Amino acid sequence: MTMKDIFTVAATLFFFSASCGFRGFAAVGNMLMGNSLGQYLSDLVSFDSLTLTQMDDILDIAENTTSSNRFDMFETEDSKNALRVYLRAEVTASNMEEDTAEMIASIASLGALYPTEQLDLVGFAGPAEKSYAGNGNLVRLGRIQPRGTNMNNNIYVGVWGANIGSREYALLTSSHGLEIIDVTDPRSPFKVQDIEMSGGYLWRDVATHTDASGKVYAYVAAQDVDNGKASNLFVLDLSRLSGDINSPNAVNSNPIPSGANGYKDLGNSGFGHTVNVGGGFLFLNVANMNRGCRVYDLSNPMEPTFIFKHSGNGRECHDSSLHENVNVNGQLKTLWIVSEGTGMIESIFDFSDVKTSRSAPPLISTTPRTNGIYAHSSTLSSDKRFLFQADENNRGDIYVYDVTNLSQPRLINIFQYAEESSSNAMPHNCHARGKYLYCAYYEAGYLAFDISNPYDVAEVGRVETYRDPDQTGTNVRKIQGQYRGAWNAYVGLSSGNMLVSDMFAGLFIVKADSPYSKPNAPDVSVERNVDNGVTLTWNTVANARAYAVERSIGGQPFVKVAEFLTTTSYFDDSVRGQNASYRVRAINGEGTGVSPIVESAVLTASPTNPPTNQPTPRPSVAPTPLPTSPPSNAPTPQPSPNPTPLPSNPPTPVPTTAAPTRDVTYRAADGCLRNDETQVDTCFTPVIENGRAVNCCQGQLSSFNLECLRPDCLLATSFLEATAHCESKGMRLCSTQELEIGVCCGKGCNFDWRVGWTADICDNTPQTPEPTPSPTTPEPTPPPPTPPPTGIPEMPSTPYPTFEATAGFQSVDVDEPL
């Protein structure tokens, strides 16, 4: 069997053999999700997106550039660069669609082959703000490794929670099967039952469903084949677990029997890369374009009924989730949101009528595609306005979309965990609860973020599940940007406690305290200008993540007119001629502080003088005095026929300084060019709406001391801001040439792949014009002499005045009196 044959076999998890152990798993540099490269490419061929020749070419590249571990396709930079060159060449030759090339780039973790415009429009926030010490608001309550420390190269993966009566349970999956753990006392968790399940050598997941009677069922599914054993779907009736707070099941008592009244194998092999439940439906997500995801009706919980499959080109269905009672144009709808993996999008469906239609739901919209990412999973904020997407390709980490207008989701923010600049980790699964986002963040552990302002997210807590699993205060492992550590979490227990699965360290029970108190009420002042525009100002409130302004006109209910403000002022020019009332809210994850209402009345004109009680004086009737001299009979003097000559020299021209032209543009450049990459052909105007990366340089290449830094990870909105920032650090803005030689590569902030400012002016920028002289004042032309009246003597001539050009002369409007 040739290596190409091996690639085309549906071989999975070979890199996880005993010979390479965890180290082999950690080194995987692609997003094949247990599929073989040949299988993924064959799917593209079946959709007519790829030819068999192209498939063979890519497999040859994998074969010729593989590392010593032959199954780690495209693990090395050399192998990735070889594939990038091939894909771009095929697109340039019109042999392959750009979308197909980007999908292959996503599966091989190459990053984006071509820029994504929306990223430039939104900008990149970079690492989230962090101001806490220690674990912040997260408290580790307990931990258990139900299979001990020797996992025989197997791992813990999916986790879910179940409330049974007054007791709480964790359902933890592993490569072996399912562990049921009593976590009612989080500081003393213990295993109740261990159920062995075949297959699922790496991926297994679990979720629960509660029927109308309150009975709880669990569904466990896996992907891939383990030594020829199928990875089937199991259902468990959890009613055998104790719900009595005073009478727990015994340790390892195995209360749930095998069979129709306990747990049973339902077949449906290999469909459970991830599992979810909601609204009376079961979702088995396969992370495969041909197999997609499968949806089942749970009307009979022990015998789920298959309804439909979602699959297709770019429809990988790595994960999916159901969200009920979402307001869509005034109607409450049920949404099904699917993370499409190498499709790089979230697909949003109207799931409201599936129960009756028994068919696939209509698509409402998709999120804008971001090239280079892997759309792993997503979660909807509690107010159902914002969607948080986890990127497992380690490009931007967490992408935030405004889905208020579901027909057109809008990317508004991209952020990472606080230590990203120094320790590159990636998110796996995130869950929104209240105004916080909780993320299993692989090597970085379990993290909490305040998302009360989705435009400016703050990290507020962390539990080190991977680096310091024993909570000694000393990290025993390093973050290396690999797929290991915190895998998943469950945030729905009645107690508020959260369950976290770490691939190697087992189960953690965590609770979230308040990171700070809710903000105090702002102190607001208000004033109107002469145009009746209203300006509100208020004090900076401690711990506020944002401010919102509400307004009432004419005694009507207050409505929100601005939100997510980070400044302490607001100008309202839409209330001219109307009295208005205002209040300001200071907001964070713990709540809001609301100001007292302030009133702003319309300005009225005031008299210029105070009123008087005195009568208006009578007008004067005194006659105008007569002239004191008699009129002269002499005629008016006439001009001399020989007037005084004008100056021989023209007026001195006044130089004018050319104002800065709007046509000046500055060269934009990639933060780092790698091997075959070509520079972008883009120019920035001096001021732009969204911030761009700032790369600062010092030293000279010729002196061998050239250095690049990215201080404060600044995204500047103007050329002046960019240059001033570098100068404030004792540096200068890098030139295009300096960026192209790679001086800034790997300097953090994820600016390597961002387009940023440079010190260069674009070639199409016109040169500054030379000073232009002002127009020469024309010489006045003397009027022709008028002969004096006959018999009247000629009067002496009167000379014309002379004029000099005056600097600063201003033109006067013809309608304005002089």
Summary of the structure (lengths in Angstrom):
residues: 818
radius of gyration: 37.3
end to end distance: 99.3
largest distance: 143.8
contacts: 2597
relative contact order: 0.08
helix: 12%
strand: 32%
